[in-house]
Amino acid sequence: MKWLAIAARQKGKALHVAIVIWQRAGMKKSRTVSLPKKQLKEFGVDRFAKARALKELSKVGLITVERHPGRSPVITIKDVDR
């Protein structure tokens, strides 16, 4: 809950993206996931909002992001100690 509470305090669609990240992580049973735009579209998140949200979540230390040209970014969920 602490992780999501921090995500909820970030700007824009950060919480929407955070929820999708955790949902995908639970399905894959892995803290490292990709974020396809189709699933985010269901939450009303376009590619620009996705980029801003990933930047916000990364800035506060909730995730790390690996970007690859032409592919969805690879997100790794980090632990929080707050």
PDB file with SEQRES, HELIX, SHEET and CRYST1 records, atoms N, CA, C and O in Angstrom:
SEQRES   1 A   82  MET LYS TRP LEU ALA ILE ALA ALA ARG GLN LYS GLY LYS          
SEQRES   2 A   82  ALA LEU HIS VAL ALA ILE VAL ILE TRP GLN ARG ALA GLY          
SEQRES   3 A   82  MET LYS LYS SER ARG THR VAL SER LEU PRO LYS LYS GLN          
SEQRES   4 A   82  LEU LYS GLU PHE GLY VAL ASP ARG PHE ALA LYS ALA ARG          
SEQRES   5 A   82  ALA LEU LYS GLU LEU SER LYS VAL GLY LEU ILE THR VAL          
SEQRES   6 A   82  GLU ARG HIS PRO GLY ARG SER PRO VAL ILE THR ILE LYS          
SEQRES   7 A   82  ASP VAL ASP ARG                                              
HELIX    1 AA1 LYS A    2  ALA A    8  1                                   7    
HELIX    2 AA2 ALA A   14  LYS A   28  1                                  15    
HELIX    3 AA3 LYS A   37  LYS A   41  1                                   5    
HELIX    4 AA4 ARG A   47  LYS A   59  1                                  13    
SHEET    1 AA1 3 THR A  32  SER A  34  0                                        
SHEET    2 AA1 3 VAL A  74  ILE A  77 -1                                        
SHEET    3 AA1 3 ILE A  63  GLU A  66 -1                                        
CRYST1    1.000    1.000    1.000  90.00  90.00  90.00 P 1           1          
ATOM      1  N   MET A   1       0.815  -1.203   0.000  1.00  0.00           N  
ATOM      2  CA  MET A   1       0.000   0.000   0.000  1.00  0.00           C  
ATOM      3  C   MET A   1       0.855   1.261   0.000  1.00  0.00           C  
ATOM      4  O   MET A   1       0.479   2.269  -0.599  1.00  0.00           O  
ATOM      5  N   LYS A   2       1.997   1.207   0.667  1.00  0.00           N  
ATOM      6  CA  LYS A   2       2.866   2.384   0.729  1.00  0.00           C  
ATOM      7  C   LYS A   2       3.310   2.799  -0.672  1.00  0.00           C  
ATOM      8  O   LYS A   2       3.342   3.986  -0.997  1.00  0.00           O  
ATOM      9  N   TRP A   3       3.655   1.802  -1.502  1.00  0.00           N  
ATOM     10  CA  TRP A   3       4.094   2.065  -2.863  1.00  0.00           C  
ATOM     11  C   TRP A   3       2.988   2.788  -3.636  1.00  0.00           C  
ATOM     12  O   TRP A   3       3.242   3.799  -4.290  1.00  0.00           O  
ATOM     13  N   LEU A   4       1.759   2.266  -3.559  1.00  0.00           N  
ATOM     14  CA  LEU A   4       0.636   2.887  -4.270  1.00  0.00           C  
ATOM     15  C   LEU A   4       0.294   4.261  -3.706  1.00  0.00           C  
ATOM     16  O   LEU A   4      -0.107   5.151  -4.456  1.00  0.00           O  
ATOM     17  N   ALA A   5       0.445   4.446  -2.410  1.00  0.00           N  
ATOM     18  CA  ALA A   5       0.180   5.755  -1.803  1.00  0.00           C  
ATOM     19  C   ALA A   5       1.140   6.794  -2.350  1.00  0.00           C  
ATOM     20  O   ALA A   5       0.743   7.930  -2.606  1.00  0.00           O  
ATOM     21  N   ILE A   6       2.396   6.420  -2.531  1.00  0.00           N  
ATOM     22  CA  ILE A   6       3.370   7.349  -3.114  1.00  0.00           C  
ATOM     23  C   ILE A   6       3.000   7.636  -4.568  1.00  0.00           C  
ATOM     24  O   ILE A   6       3.057   8.785  -5.008  1.00  0.00           O  
ATOM     25  N   ALA A   7       2.628   6.612  -5.303  1.00  0.00           N  
ATOM     26  CA  ALA A   7       2.225   6.785  -6.701  1.00  0.00           C  
ATOM     27  C   ALA A   7       1.015   7.707  -6.806  1.00  0.00           C  
ATOM     28  O   ALA A   7       0.934   8.522  -7.726  1.00  0.00           O  
ATOM     29  N   ALA A   8       0.082   7.586  -5.879  1.00  0.00           N  
ATOM     30  CA  ALA A   8      -1.139   8.396  -5.908  1.00  0.00           C  
ATOM     31  C   ALA A   8      -0.863   9.884  -5.722  1.00  0.00           C  
ATOM     32  O   ALA A   8      -1.658  10.720  -6.150  1.00  0.00           O  
ATOM     33  N   ARG A   9       0.250  10.216  -5.090  1.00  0.00           N  
ATOM     34  CA  ARG A   9       0.585  11.624  -4.860  1.00  0.00           C  
ATOM     35  C   ARG A   9       1.321  12.268  -6.028  1.00  0.00           C  
ATOM     36  O   ARG A   9       1.656  13.451  -5.969  1.00  0.00           O  
ATOM     37  N   GLN A  10       1.576  11.506  -7.087  1.00  0.00           N  
ATOM     38  CA  GLN A  10       2.296  12.040  -8.242  1.00  0.00           C  
ATOM     39  C   GLN A  10       1.320  12.683  -9.223  1.00  0.00           C  
ATOM     40  O   GLN A  10       0.109  12.477  -9.148  1.00  0.00           O  
ATOM     41  N   LYS A  11       1.874  13.459 -10.134  1.00  0.00           N  
ATOM     42  CA  LYS A  11       1.065  14.205 -11.105  1.00  0.00           C  
ATOM     43  C   LYS A  11       0.431  13.306 -12.157  1.00  0.00           C  
ATOM     44  O   LYS A  11       0.876  12.184 -12.398  1.00  0.00           O  
ATOM     45  N   GLY A  12      -0.623  13.832 -12.777  1.00  0.00           N  
ATOM     46  CA  GLY A  12      -1.214  13.225 -13.965  1.00  0.00           C  
ATOM     47  C   GLY A  12      -1.754  11.829 -13.765  1.00  0.00           C  
ATOM     48  O   GLY A  12      -2.431  11.536 -12.779  1.00  0.00           O  
ATOM     49  N   LYS A  13      -1.441  10.978 -14.715  1.00  0.00           N  
ATOM     50  CA  LYS A  13      -1.965   9.614 -14.749  1.00  0.00           C  
ATOM     51  C   LYS A  13      -1.016   8.612 -14.091  1.00  0.00           C  
ATOM     52  O   LYS A  13      -1.076   7.418 -14.382  1.00  0.00           O  
ATOM     53  N   ALA A  14      -0.147   9.091 -13.211  1.00  0.00           N  
ATOM     54  CA  ALA A  14       0.836   8.206 -12.574  1.00  0.00           C  
ATOM     55  C   ALA A  14       0.164   7.052 -11.835  1.00  0.00           C  
ATOM     56  O   ALA A  14       0.635   5.918 -11.919  1.00  0.00           O  
ATOM     57  N   LEU A  15      -0.911   7.312 -11.124  1.00  0.00           N  
ATOM     58  CA  LEU A  15      -1.587   6.234 -10.393  1.00  0.00           C  
ATOM     59  C   LEU A  15      -2.190   5.223 -11.361  1.00  0.00           C  
ATOM     60  O   LEU A  15      -2.125   4.019 -11.113  1.00  0.00           O  
ATOM     61  N   HIS A  16      -2.776   5.695 -12.460  1.00  0.00           N  
ATOM     62  CA  HIS A  16      -3.343   4.787 -13.459  1.00  0.00           C  
ATOM     63  C   HIS A  16      -2.263   3.836 -13.984  1.00  0.00           C  
ATOM     64  O   HIS A  16      -2.467   2.625 -14.072  1.00  0.00           O  
ATOM     65  N   VAL A  17      -1.123   4.413 -14.325  1.00  0.00           N  
ATOM     66  CA  VAL A  17      -0.015   3.617 -14.855  1.00  0.00           C  
ATOM     67  C   VAL A  17       0.521   2.672 -13.781  1.00  0.00           C  
ATOM     68  O   VAL A  17       0.852   1.524 -14.078  1.00  0.00           O  
ATOM     69  N   ALA A  18       0.608   3.136 -12.553  1.00  0.00           N  
ATOM     70  CA  ALA A  18       1.090   2.303 -11.443  1.00  0.00           C  
ATOM     71  C   ALA A  18       0.202   1.087 -11.242  1.00  0.00           C  
ATOM     72  O   ALA A  18       0.701  -0.013 -11.002  1.00  0.00           O  
ATOM     73  N   ILE A  19      -1.092   1.270 -11.337  1.00  0.00           N  
ATOM     74  CA  ILE A  19      -2.029   0.151 -11.171  1.00  0.00           C  
ATOM     75  C   ILE A  19      -1.840  -0.876 -12.279  1.00  0.00           C  
ATOM     76  O   ILE A  19      -1.855  -2.080 -12.020  1.00  0.00           O  
ATOM     77  N   VAL A  20      -1.664  -0.412 -13.505  1.00  0.00           N  
ATOM     78  CA  VAL A  20      -1.442  -1.335 -14.620  1.00  0.00           C  
ATOM     79  C   VAL A  20      -0.111  -2.075 -14.446  1.00  0.00           C  
ATOM     80  O   VAL A  20      -0.021  -3.269 -14.731  1.00  0.00           O  
ATOM     81  N   ILE A  21       0.914  -1.367 -13.979  1.00  0.00           N  
ATOM     82  CA  ILE A  21       2.208  -2.011 -13.730  1.00  0.00           C  
ATOM     83  C   ILE A  21       2.035  -3.158 -12.733  1.00  0.00           C  
ATOM     84  O   ILE A  21       2.505  -4.268 -12.982  1.00  0.00           O  
ATOM     85  N   TRP A  22       1.370  -2.901 -11.615  1.00  0.00           N  
ATOM     86  CA  TRP A  22       1.187  -3.940 -10.597  1.00  0.00           C  
ATOM     87  C   TRP A  22       0.304  -5.079 -11.104  1.00  0.00           C  
ATOM     88  O   TRP A  22       0.545  -6.241 -10.778  1.00  0.00           O  
ATOM     89  N   GLN A  23      -0.711  -4.755 -11.896  1.00  0.00           N  
ATOM     90  CA  GLN A  23      -1.589  -5.788 -12.444  1.00  0.00           C  
ATOM     91  C   GLN A  23      -0.784  -6.714 -13.351  1.00  0.00           C  
ATOM     92  O   GLN A  23      -0.916  -7.935 -13.263  1.00  0.00           O  
ATOM     93  N   ARG A  24       0.046  -6.143 -14.222  1.00  0.00           N  
ATOM     94  CA  ARG A  24       0.877  -6.958 -15.128  1.00  0.00           C  
ATOM     95  C   ARG A  24       1.915  -7.757 -14.349  1.00  0.00           C  
ATOM     96  O   ARG A  24       2.191  -8.910 -14.679  1.00  0.00           O  
ATOM     97  N   ALA A  25       2.488  -7.148 -13.320  1.00  0.00           N  
ATOM     98  CA  ALA A  25       3.485  -7.843 -12.501  1.00  0.00           C  
ATOM     99  C   ALA A  25       2.847  -9.047 -11.809  1.00  0.00           C  
ATOM    100  O   ALA A  25       3.459 -10.112 -11.722  1.00  0.00           O  
ATOM    101  N   GLY A  26       1.635  -8.881 -11.325  1.00  0.00           N  
ATOM    102  CA  GLY A  26       0.934  -9.990 -10.680  1.00  0.00           C  
ATOM    103  C   GLY A  26       0.628 -11.119 -11.655  1.00  0.00           C  
ATOM    104  O   GLY A  26       0.750 -12.294 -11.309  1.00  0.00           O  
ATOM    105  N   MET A  27       0.234 -10.767 -12.859  1.00  0.00           N  
ATOM    106  CA  MET A  27      -0.062 -11.784 -13.860  1.00  0.00           C  
ATOM    107  C   MET A  27       1.195 -12.549 -14.277  1.00  0.00           C  
ATOM    108  O   MET A  27       1.158 -13.764 -14.469  1.00  0.00           O  
ATOM    109  N   LYS A  28       2.308 -11.822 -14.413  1.00  0.00           N  
ATOM    110  CA  LYS A  28       3.561 -12.450 -14.837  1.00  0.00           C  
ATOM    111  C   LYS A  28       4.345 -13.062 -13.679  1.00  0.00           C  
ATOM    112  O   LYS A  28       5.296 -13.816 -13.883  1.00  0.00           O  
ATOM    113  N   LYS A  29       3.923 -12.719 -12.452  1.00  0.00           N  
ATOM    114  CA  LYS A  29       4.675 -13.130 -11.256  1.00  0.00           C  
ATOM    115  C   LYS A  29       6.128 -12.681 -11.359  1.00  0.00           C  
ATOM    116  O   LYS A  29       7.063 -13.434 -11.082  1.00  0.00           O  
ATOM    117  N   SER A  30       6.279 -11.415 -11.771  1.00  0.00           N  
ATOM    118  CA  SER A  30       7.606 -10.823 -11.951  1.00  0.00           C  
ATOM    119  C   SER A  30       7.500  -9.328 -11.693  1.00  0.00           C  
ATOM    120  O   SER A  30       6.485  -8.708 -12.012  1.00  0.00           O  
ATOM    121  N   ARG A  31       8.539  -8.754 -11.119  1.00  0.00           N  
ATOM    122  CA  ARG A  31       8.559  -7.303 -10.886  1.00  0.00           C  
ATOM    123  C   ARG A  31       9.027  -6.550 -12.114  1.00  0.00           C  
ATOM    124  O   ARG A  31       9.080  -5.320 -12.096  1.00  0.00           O  
ATOM    125  N   THR A  32       9.364  -7.252 -13.175  1.00  0.00           N  
ATOM    126  CA  THR A  32       9.781  -6.623 -14.418  1.00  0.00           C  
ATOM    127  C   THR A  32       8.747  -6.922 -15.491  1.00  0.00           C  
ATOM    128  O   THR A  32       8.466  -8.081 -15.797  1.00  0.00           O  
ATOM    129  N   VAL A  33       8.177  -5.847 -16.066  1.00  0.00           N  
ATOM    130  CA  VAL A  33       7.099  -5.991 -17.049  1.00  0.00           C  
ATOM    131  C   VAL A  33       7.261  -4.962 -18.159  1.00  0.00           C  
ATOM    132  O   VAL A  33       8.005  -3.990 -18.033  1.00  0.00           O  
ATOM    133  N   SER A  34       6.543  -5.206 -19.247  1.00  0.00           N  
ATOM    134  CA  SER A  34       6.422  -4.192 -20.295  1.00  0.00           C  
ATOM    135  C   SER A  34       5.029  -3.581 -20.180  1.00  0.00           C  
ATOM    136  O   SER A  34       4.141  -4.143 -19.539  1.00  0.00           O  
ATOM    137  N   LEU A  35       4.855  -2.433 -20.807  1.00  0.00           N  
ATOM    138  CA  LEU A  35       3.551  -1.753 -20.745  1.00  0.00           C  
ATOM    139  C   LEU A  35       3.023  -1.490 -22.143  1.00  0.00           C  
ATOM    140  O   LEU A  35       3.323  -0.447 -22.723  1.00  0.00           O  
ATOM    141  N   PRO A  36       2.249  -2.403 -22.697  1.00  0.00           N  
ATOM    142  CA  PRO A  36       1.697  -2.166 -24.030  1.00  0.00           C  
ATOM    143  C   PRO A  36       0.632  -1.073 -24.004  1.00  0.00           C  
ATOM    144  O   PRO A  36      -0.126  -0.951 -23.042  1.00  0.00           O  
ATOM    145  N   LYS A  37       0.588  -0.289 -25.062  1.00  0.00           N  
ATOM    146  CA  LYS A  37      -0.339   0.846 -25.088  1.00  0.00           C  
ATOM    147  C   LYS A  37      -1.802   0.421 -25.094  1.00  0.00           C  
ATOM    148  O   LYS A  37      -2.663   1.181 -24.650  1.00  0.00           O  
ATOM    149  N   LYS A  38      -2.100  -0.780 -25.589  1.00  0.00           N  
ATOM    150  CA  LYS A  38      -3.500  -1.241 -25.624  1.00  0.00           C  
ATOM    151  C   LYS A  38      -4.095  -1.299 -24.218  1.00  0.00           C  
ATOM    152  O   LYS A  38      -5.217  -0.842 -24.002  1.00  0.00           O  
ATOM    153  N   GLN A  39      -3.361  -1.850 -23.277  1.00  0.00           N  
ATOM    154  CA  GLN A  39      -3.880  -1.971 -21.912  1.00  0.00           C  
ATOM    155  C   GLN A  39      -4.008  -0.598 -21.259  1.00  0.00           C  
ATOM    156  O   GLN A  39      -4.971  -0.346 -20.535  1.00  0.00           O  
ATOM    157  N   LEU A  40      -3.053   0.286 -21.506  1.00  0.00           N  
ATOM    158  CA  LEU A  40      -3.122   1.628 -20.922  1.00  0.00           C  
ATOM    159  C   LEU A  40      -4.271   2.432 -21.524  1.00  0.00           C  
ATOM    160  O   LEU A  40      -4.874   3.260 -20.841  1.00  0.00           O  
ATOM    161  N   LYS A  41      -4.572   2.194 -22.784  1.00  0.00           N  
ATOM    162  CA  LYS A  41      -5.670   2.906 -23.441  1.00  0.00           C  
ATOM    163  C   LYS A  41      -6.994   2.658 -22.720  1.00  0.00           C  
ATOM    164  O   LYS A  41      -7.847   3.543 -22.655  1.00  0.00           O  
ATOM    165  N   GLU A  42      -7.162   1.439 -22.176  1.00  0.00           N  
ATOM    166  CA  GLU A  42      -8.375   1.108 -21.419  1.00  0.00           C  
ATOM    167  C   GLU A  42      -8.515   1.993 -20.177  1.00  0.00           C  
ATOM    168  O   GLU A  42      -9.624   2.199 -19.685  1.00  0.00           O  
ATOM    169  N   PHE A  43      -7.392   2.516 -19.670  1.00  0.00           N  
ATOM    170  CA  PHE A  43      -7.394   3.393 -18.501  1.00  0.00           C  
ATOM    171  C   PHE A  43      -7.370   4.871 -18.899  1.00  0.00           C  
ATOM    172  O   PHE A  43      -7.241   5.740 -18.037  1.00  0.00           O  
ATOM    173  N   GLY A  44      -7.492   5.161 -20.196  1.00  0.00           N  
ATOM    174  CA  GLY A  44      -7.487   6.540 -20.656  1.00  0.00           C  
ATOM    175  C   GLY A  44      -6.104   7.163 -20.679  1.00  0.00           C  
ATOM    176  O   GLY A  44      -5.969   8.380 -20.553  1.00  0.00           O  
ATOM    177  N   VAL A  45      -5.079   6.342 -20.838  1.00  0.00           N  
ATOM    178  CA  VAL A  45      -3.700   6.828 -20.829  1.00  0.00           C  
ATOM    179  C   VAL A  45      -3.132   6.730 -22.240  1.00  0.00           C  
ATOM    180  O   VAL A  45      -2.976   5.632 -22.774  1.00  0.00           O  
ATOM    181  N   ASP A  46      -2.820   7.886 -22.850  1.00  0.00           N  
ATOM    182  CA  ASP A  46      -2.193   7.870 -24.169  1.00  0.00           C  
ATOM    183  C   ASP A  46      -0.673   7.779 -24.016  1.00  0.00           C  
ATOM    184  O   ASP A  46      -0.164   7.753 -22.896  1.00  0.00           O  
ATOM    185  N   ARG A  47       0.047   7.729 -25.130  1.00  0.00           N  
ATOM    186  CA  ARG A  47       1.493   7.515 -25.051  1.00  0.00           C  
ATOM    187  C   ARG A  47       2.226   8.669 -24.385  1.00  0.00           C  
ATOM    188  O   ARG A  47       3.272   8.465 -23.768  1.00  0.00           O  
ATOM    189  N   PHE A  48       1.692   9.874 -24.503  1.00  0.00           N  
ATOM    190  CA  PHE A  48       2.332  11.029 -23.878  1.00  0.00           C  
ATOM    191  C   PHE A  48       2.138  11.001 -22.359  1.00  0.00           C  
ATOM    192  O   PHE A  48       3.063  11.275 -21.594  1.00  0.00           O  
ATOM    193  N   ALA A  49       0.906  10.663 -21.939  1.00  0.00           N  
ATOM    194  CA  ALA A  49       0.627  10.547 -20.503  1.00  0.00           C  
ATOM    195  C   ALA A  49       1.427   9.390 -19.905  1.00  0.00           C  
ATOM    196  O   ALA A  49       1.898   9.480 -18.771  1.00  0.00           O  
ATOM    197  N   LYS A  50       1.581   8.310 -20.663  1.00  0.00           N  
ATOM    198  CA  LYS A  50       2.380   7.169 -20.213  1.00  0.00           C  
ATOM    199  C   LYS A  50       3.822   7.604 -19.962  1.00  0.00           C  
ATOM    200  O   LYS A  50       4.401   7.279 -18.925  1.00  0.00           O  
ATOM    201  N   ALA A  51       4.396   8.334 -20.904  1.00  0.00           N  
ATOM    202  CA  ALA A  51       5.787   8.793 -20.755  1.00  0.00           C  
ATOM    203  C   ALA A  51       5.941   9.699 -19.541  1.00  0.00           C  
ATOM    204  O   ALA A  51       6.901   9.570 -18.781  1.00  0.00           O  
ATOM    205  N   ARG A  52       4.990  10.618 -19.359  1.00  0.00           N  
ATOM    206  CA  ARG A  52       5.055  11.523 -18.196  1.00  0.00           C  
ATOM    207  C   ARG A  52       4.903  10.754 -16.891  1.00  0.00           C  
ATOM    208  O   ARG A  52       5.602  11.033 -15.917  1.00  0.00           O  
ATOM    209  N   ALA A  53       3.993   9.789 -16.871  1.00  0.00           N  
ATOM    210  CA  ALA A  53       3.757   8.994 -15.660  1.00  0.00           C  
ATOM    211  C   ALA A  53       4.987   8.155 -15.310  1.00  0.00           C  
ATOM    212  O   ALA A  53       5.374   8.082 -14.144  1.00  0.00           O  
ATOM    213  N   LEU A  54       5.594   7.532 -16.297  1.00  0.00           N  
ATOM    214  CA  LEU A  54       6.798   6.743 -16.038  1.00  0.00           C  
ATOM    215  C   LEU A  54       7.917   7.630 -15.496  1.00  0.00           C  
ATOM    216  O   LEU A  54       8.675   7.221 -14.617  1.00  0.00           O  
ATOM    217  N   LYS A  55       8.010   8.841 -16.030  1.00  0.00           N  
ATOM    218  CA  LYS A  55       9.019   9.783 -15.540  1.00  0.00           C  
ATOM    219  C   LYS A  55       8.762  10.135 -14.078  1.00  0.00           C  
ATOM    220  O   LYS A  55       9.697  10.170 -13.278  1.00  0.00           O  
ATOM    221  N   GLU A  56       7.505  10.397 -13.721  1.00  0.00           N  
ATOM    222  CA  GLU A  56       7.138  10.723 -12.336  1.00  0.00           C  
ATOM    223  C   GLU A  56       7.434   9.555 -11.391  1.00  0.00           C  
ATOM    224  O   GLU A  56       8.026   9.745 -10.328  1.00  0.00           O  
ATOM    225  N   LEU A  57       7.026   8.362 -11.779  1.00  0.00           N  
ATOM    226  CA  LEU A  57       7.222   7.187 -10.925  1.00  0.00           C  
ATOM    227  C   LEU A  57       8.706   6.866 -10.763  1.00  0.00           C  
ATOM    228  O   LEU A  57       9.147   6.440  -9.695  1.00  0.00           O  
ATOM    229  N   SER A  58       9.456   7.074 -11.817  1.00  0.00           N  
ATOM    230  CA  SER A  58      10.905   6.851 -11.760  1.00  0.00           C  
ATOM    231  C   SER A  58      11.582   7.899 -10.883  1.00  0.00           C  
ATOM    232  O   SER A  58      12.485   7.581 -10.109  1.00  0.00           O  
ATOM    233  N   LYS A  59      11.144   9.143 -11.009  1.00  0.00           N  
ATOM    234  CA  LYS A  59      11.726  10.258 -10.255  1.00  0.00           C  
ATOM    235  C   LYS A  59      11.633  10.041  -8.749  1.00  0.00           C  
ATOM    236  O   LYS A  59      12.544  10.419  -8.012  1.00  0.00           O  
ATOM    237  N   VAL A  60      10.539   9.437  -8.285  1.00  0.00           N  
ATOM    238  CA  VAL A  60      10.367   9.215  -6.843  1.00  0.00           C  
ATOM    239  C   VAL A  60      10.868   7.837  -6.399  1.00  0.00           C  
ATOM    240  O   VAL A  60      10.682   7.446  -5.247  1.00  0.00           O  
ATOM    241  N   GLY A  61      11.504   7.105  -7.320  1.00  0.00           N  
ATOM    242  CA  GLY A  61      12.151   5.853  -6.960  1.00  0.00           C  
ATOM    243  C   GLY A  61      11.255   4.635  -6.869  1.00  0.00           C  
ATOM    244  O   GLY A  61      11.621   3.651  -6.226  1.00  0.00           O  
ATOM    245  N   LEU A  62      10.088   4.675  -7.497  1.00  0.00           N  
ATOM    246  CA  LEU A  62       9.189   3.526  -7.447  1.00  0.00           C  
ATOM    247  C   LEU A  62       9.512   2.485  -8.514  1.00  0.00           C  
ATOM    248  O   LEU A  62       9.247   1.296  -8.335  1.00  0.00           O  
ATOM    249  N   ILE A  63      10.089   2.945  -9.628  1.00  0.00           N  
ATOM    250  CA  ILE A  63      10.390   2.046 -10.741  1.00  0.00           C  
ATOM    251  C   ILE A  63      11.714   2.427 -11.390  1.00  0.00           C  
ATOM    252  O   ILE A  63      12.233   3.525 -11.186  1.00  0.00           O  
ATOM    253  N   THR A  64      12.242   1.508 -12.167  1.00  0.00           N  
ATOM    254  CA  THR A  64      13.301   1.827 -13.118  1.00  0.00           C  
ATOM    255  C   THR A  64      12.737   1.539 -14.501  1.00  0.00           C  
ATOM    256  O   THR A  64      11.886   0.665 -14.666  1.00  0.00           O  
ATOM    257  N   VAL A  65      13.217   2.280 -15.492  1.00  0.00           N  
ATOM    258  CA  VAL A  65      12.687   2.158 -16.844  1.00  0.00           C  
ATOM    259  C   VAL A  65      13.838   1.925 -17.818  1.00  0.00           C  
ATOM    260  O   VAL A  65      14.816   2.672 -17.829  1.00  0.00           O  
ATOM    261  N   GLU A  66      13.710   0.883 -18.632  1.00  0.00           N  
ATOM    262  CA  GLU A  66      14.650   0.626 -19.730  1.00  0.00           C  
ATOM    263  C   GLU A  66      13.899   0.887 -21.024  1.00  0.00           C  
ATOM    264  O   GLU A  66      12.859   0.282 -21.287  1.00  0.00           O  
ATOM    265  N   ARG A  67      14.432   1.783 -21.817  1.00  0.00           N  
ATOM    266  CA  ARG A  67      13.786   2.098 -23.093  1.00  0.00           C  
ATOM    267  C   ARG A  67      14.564   1.463 -24.238  1.00  0.00           C  
ATOM    268  O   ARG A  67      15.795   1.456 -24.253  1.00  0.00           O  
ATOM    269  N   HIS A  68      13.798   0.921 -25.211  1.00  0.00           N  
ATOM    270  CA  HIS A  68      14.371   0.304 -26.397  1.00  0.00           C  
ATOM    271  C   HIS A  68      13.631   0.855 -27.606  1.00  0.00           C  
ATOM    272  O   HIS A  68      12.400   0.865 -27.617  1.00  0.00           O  
ATOM    273  N   PRO A  69      14.353   1.315 -28.627  1.00  0.00           N  
ATOM    274  CA  PRO A  69      13.692   1.884 -29.812  1.00  0.00           C  
ATOM    275  C   PRO A  69      12.685   0.912 -30.432  1.00  0.00           C  
ATOM    276  O   PRO A  69      12.995  -0.256 -30.665  1.00  0.00           O  
ATOM    277  N   GLY A  70      11.484   1.412 -30.694  1.00  0.00           N  
ATOM    278  CA  GLY A  70      10.466   0.620 -31.357  1.00  0.00           C  
ATOM    279  C   GLY A  70       9.755  -0.398 -30.487  1.00  0.00           C  
ATOM    280  O   GLY A  70       8.934  -1.167 -30.987  1.00  0.00           O  
ATOM    281  N   ARG A  71      10.052  -0.420 -29.194  1.00  0.00           N  
ATOM    282  CA  ARG A  71       9.409  -1.382 -28.295  1.00  0.00           C  
ATOM    283  C   ARG A  71       8.869  -0.662 -27.071  1.00  0.00           C  
ATOM    284  O   ARG A  71       9.263   0.463 -26.765  1.00  0.00           O  
ATOM    285  N   SER A  72       7.953  -1.338 -26.374  1.00  0.00           N  
ATOM    286  CA  SER A  72       7.444  -0.791 -25.117  1.00  0.00           C  
ATOM    287  C   SER A  72       8.575  -0.769 -24.090  1.00  0.00           C  
ATOM    288  O   SER A  72       9.415  -1.669 -24.085  1.00  0.00           O  
ATOM    289  N   PRO A  73       8.610   0.238 -23.227  1.00  0.00           N  
ATOM    290  CA  PRO A  73       9.648   0.255 -22.195  1.00  0.00           C  
ATOM    291  C   PRO A  73       9.491  -0.917 -21.228  1.00  0.00           C  
ATOM    292  O   PRO A  73       8.390  -1.425 -21.018  1.00  0.00           O  
ATOM    293  N   VAL A  74      10.606  -1.331 -20.650  1.00  0.00           N  
ATOM    294  CA  VAL A  74      10.604  -2.404 -19.662  1.00  0.00           C  
ATOM    295  C   VAL A  74      10.719  -1.754 -18.290  1.00  0.00           C  
ATOM    296  O   VAL A  74      11.666  -1.017 -18.014  1.00  0.00           O  
ATOM    297  N   ILE A  75       9.747  -2.038 -17.441  1.00  0.00           N  
ATOM    298  CA  ILE A  75       9.639  -1.405 -16.125  1.00  0.00           C  
ATOM    299  C   ILE A  75       9.959  -2.434 -15.043  1.00  0.00           C  
ATOM    300  O   ILE A  75       9.488  -3.570 -15.098  1.00  0.00           O  
ATOM    301  N   THR A  76      10.756  -2.031 -14.069  1.00  0.00           N  
ATOM    302  CA  THR A  76      11.029  -2.876 -12.909  1.00  0.00           C  
ATOM    303  C   THR A  76      10.550  -2.147 -11.671  1.00  0.00           C  
ATOM    304  O   THR A  76      10.926  -1.000 -11.432  1.00  0.00           O  
ATOM    305  N   ILE A  77       9.718  -2.815 -10.882  1.00  0.00           N  
ATOM    306  CA  ILE A  77       9.189  -2.254  -9.639  1.00  0.00           C  
ATOM    307  C   ILE A  77      10.266  -2.335  -8.569  1.00  0.00           C  
ATOM    308  O   ILE A  77      10.883  -3.380  -8.364  1.00  0.00           O  
ATOM    309  N   LYS A  78      10.480  -1.210  -7.889  1.00  0.00           N  
ATOM    310  CA  LYS A  78      11.457  -1.156  -6.811  1.00  0.00           C  
ATOM    311  C   LYS A  78      10.749  -1.173  -5.461  1.00  0.00           C  
ATOM    312  O   LYS A  78       9.593  -0.761  -5.363  1.00  0.00           O  
ATOM    313  N   ASP A  79      11.429  -1.642  -4.427  1.00  0.00           N  
ATOM    314  CA  ASP A  79      10.905  -1.604  -3.077  1.00  0.00           C  
ATOM    315  C   ASP A  79      11.015  -0.183  -2.524  1.00  0.00           C  
ATOM    316  O   ASP A  79      11.911   0.571  -2.905  1.00  0.00           O  
ATOM    317  N   VAL A  80      10.098   0.177  -1.624  1.00  0.00           N  
ATOM    318  CA  VAL A  80      10.164   1.478  -0.972  1.00  0.00           C  
ATOM    319  C   VAL A  80      10.372   1.276   0.535  1.00  0.00           C  
ATOM    320  O   VAL A  80       9.846   0.333   1.125  1.00  0.00           O  
ATOM    321  N   ASP A  81      11.135   2.165   1.132  1.00  0.00           N  
ATOM    322  CA  ASP A  81      11.434   2.076   2.567  1.00  0.00           C  
ATOM    323  C   ASP A  81      10.829   3.217   3.356  1.00  0.00           C  
ATOM    324  O   ASP A  81      11.249   3.478   4.483  1.00  0.00           O  
ATOM    325  N   ARG A  82       9.862   3.895   2.794  1.00  0.00           N  
ATOM    326  CA  ARG A  82       9.299   5.082   3.442  1.00  0.00           C  
ATOM    327  C   ARG A  82       8.189   4.736   4.359  1.00  0.00           C  
ATOM    328  O   ARG A  82       7.605   5.621   4.984  1.00  0.00           O  
TER     329      ARG A  82                                                      
END                                                                             
